[in-house]
Amino acid sequence: MEKVMLNGNDLTIQQIVDVCRNQAEVALTEESKRAVLASRRVVNELLEEKKVVYGITTGFGKFSDVVISEDESKELQRNLIITHAVGAGDPFPIEVVRGMLLLRTNNLAKGYSGIRLETLETMVQMLNRGVTPVVPSQGSLGASGDLAPLSHMVLVMIGLGEAYYQGKRMSGAKAMELAGIPTVELAAKEGLALNNGTQCMTAVGALAVYDAIRLLKMADIAGALSFEAQNGVVDALAPRVQALRPHRGQAATARNLLRLLDGSRNTTHQGEIRVQDAYSLRCIPQIHGASKEAVDYVKDHVNIEINSVTDNPLIFPEDRAGISGGNFHGQPMALPFDFLKIAQAELADVSERRIERLVNPAYSGLPAFLTNHGGVCSGFMIVQYTAAALVSENKVLAHPASVDSIPSSAGQEDHVSMGTIAIRQAAEIGRNVRRVLAMELMVACQGIDLRGNKGLGKGTQAAYDLVRRGCATLDRDRELYPDINYCEQIMTDGSLLKAVETALGEDLEY
C-alpha cells in the first residue's frame, strides 16, 4: 500500500480509510515541512516582541484577557492539555483515534498553526508505529472544536494518559517508550494547535460517510432480493419513468436494480400478477435515491473539512499576523451529519417494511413468518421484531443534535454545534442500518426459496449464492442470530459488494 503524503490540501476519504483501517503509513511532504517551519518562526517572533495574541501570550476562553509571560508559556500549554482531557464514556475505536491523529496532522501540515516540526513528526511516528491514544467518546461540544477528545490524544504525546500498542492497553509513557518515540514538551501555542479543531468529529464522520456509501449499494442489493422474493413489478424501474423526475439518486438506484435483476424470471410486469407493488418495492428508486443525494452532500462537506485549517489563532506568515477566528466551530459538520442520520435511518425504515411484507402472509402469499411448520415453529417472526426495534431506535438517534446549544466558558463560547454528538449518532445509526439490511438479505432469500425460484438475475444470483454459503434455507427452527451475524459480516468485510459487482462486471452506483 502506498504511503500517504500529507500537505493539508488533497487528503481523500479513501486515504483516511487506508490509514485508519489498513495501517497505511504517512509522511509529510517537503512543501508542508517548509510551511510548518515558516509559521513557527512567526510564533517565536511574536513571543520575542511580546505581542498580545490569543492563546500564545494570553489565557484561553474567558481567560483571554489574562496576559501570559514567555516564562509561563510552556506551563500554559501543558495545563491546557491536562485540564481539558476530561472526556467520558467508552473509548473510541482505534480506527477513529488514528483518524484523529491523521486529520490533525494534515490540518497542521498546511502551516497556519505555529506548531514545531518535531512535534508534528511525533504524530507521524505514532501513526506509523501503531501508538494509539485511549480517547473517551463523550465530552465534546463541537466548539471550540473537539477540546476534550483531542486533549486525550495529546496526553500520550507528552507522556501521560493511556494508549494501545501491539494489542495491549497501557500507560501513554510506556507505549511511547516501547515504540521508540520520544515524548515532547509543548512549547508556546502548541497545546492549542493540537486540541483546538474538528478532527474528532471529522474522523468519525469520514469513516461514517465511507460506510454509508457502501450501505447505499447494499440497500439496493437487499431491495433487489426482496423484488425477487415478491415477484416485483419491474415496469416502475423503467428509465423513461425516472427521466420524468430526473433526480440523480433516483435514476442511479433504478439503474442498479435493473442491473441486479437482469435475467430474472421471478420478477413480473404490470398485470401478470398484480398491477403495482407496495411503496417499499415500487418506490425504492425514490427512497434510496434521496438518501444517495443526501450522502453526496455530506461527502462534499467532509472533503472540504479534512483539508481545512480549524485552528485558533491562525498564523499568517506573509504578514506575521496571528488572527483569532472561528474555524474551530463544528457547525459546518454538525448540520450535514444530522442530515446523514436521517438519510441512513430511512434505508432501515424501508428495509424493515420489506421484511414485514415477506413475513406477513396477508401481504406475501407465503407461509406465515416464512416457515412451513407454523405453530410449532416461529420462523422469522422475531426477526421482524428486532428490525422494528432498531428502526425505532434510529428514530430517536436521528433527532438533530445541532438544534441544541449550551453556553460554555462563562459565556465567552455562547453557541456550540454539538456536531460530535451528531456524528457519533450517525455512526451508530449506520451500524443499526447494516443489521437491518442483514436481516432483509436472510429473509428475502428464504422468501425466494419458499416462493419457488424460477431463476435469479445476474446480480441477485451472486448475492443469493453468497448468503446461502453461510446461511442455509430454514426448515425447522434453529438459532438465527448466527445467520444474521454472517449476513452482516459479508456486508462489513466487503465480500457481498465484491461478489455482486464482479458478477455484474461493473460497480454499482450510489
Buried (B, 14 or more C-beta within 10 A) or exposed (E): EEEBBBBBEEBEBEBBBBBBBEEBBBBBBEBBBEBBEBBBBBBBEBBEEEEEBBBBBBBBBEEBEEEBEEEBBBEBBBBBBBEBBEBEEEBBBBBBBBBBBBBBBBBBBBBBBBBBBEBBBBBBBBBBBBBBBBBBBBBBBBBBBBBBBBBBBBBBBBBBBBBBBEEEEBBBBBBBBBBEBEBBEBBBBBBBBBBBBBBBBBBBBBBBBBBBBBBBBBBBBBBBBBBBBBBBBBBBBEEEBBEEEEBEBBBBBBBBBBBBBEEBEBBBEEEEBEEEBBEBBBBBBBBBBBBBBBBBBBBEBBBEBBBBBBBBBBBBBEEBBBEEEEBBBBBBBBBBBBBBBBBBBBBBBBBBBBBBBBBBEEBBEBBBBBBEEBEEBBBBBEBBEBBBEBBEBBEEBBEBBBEBBEEBBEEBBEEBBBBBBBBBBBBBBBBBBBBBBBBBBBBBBBBBBBBEBEEBBBBBBBBBEBBEEEBEEBEEBEEBEEBBEBBBEBBBEEEBBEBBBEBBEEEBBB
